[in-house]
Amino acid sequence: MAERPYVIDELLSAKTIAARVEALAQEITAHYADTDKLVVVGLLRGSFIFIADLVRELALPVEVDFIEASSYGNATTSSREVRILKDLRGEIEGRDVLVVEDIVDTGHTLKAVLHLLDGRKPNRLEVCALLDKPVRREVDIRARWVGFDIPDEFVVGYGIDFAQRNRNLPYIGAVRFTGT
């Protein structure tokens, strides 16, 4: 099946993202100032660049782990069927946990992941999302920290992909399909 042609319109520059990541890290550092080690859990794959930049800015002792969940496949809209593809390696019971998400869209993936992690009895469980599309929300879920609210557009870049492409873009861009 041939891929539909598209262009990418820049929404958030690399410089804008970097400044917001730094500000988020300061807020998170202040919130977790009393923790002995924060477990930062990245949702793969879209959050890998964001989590790398964020943890480098945190003035806290951190442990990094990953969980991979999927509800998109190669589509531009969520299937609403959340599958856990990779689970955490470490234990989180009694620990402070920060889930780092690339984008909160319908909320189904984040809700499923939080339900899974909450069942493991962490001390605190919070979420930091780079992007939020509140207009698309289908479940009652919110991130404590949000980098940017964005319009209802399919976005790529800074770790976020379309059919496993465009993750390497240093900015966030909106996909606009061209032609037929």
Beta strands, then each sheet from edge to edge (+ up, - down):
strand 1: 6-12
strand 2: 38-44
strand 3: 62-70
strand 4: 83-86
strand 5: 96-104
strand 6: 124-132
strand 7: 145-149
strand 8: 155-156
strand 9: 172-177
sheet 1: 1+ 9- 8+
sheet 2: 4+ 3- 2- 5- 6- 7-
end
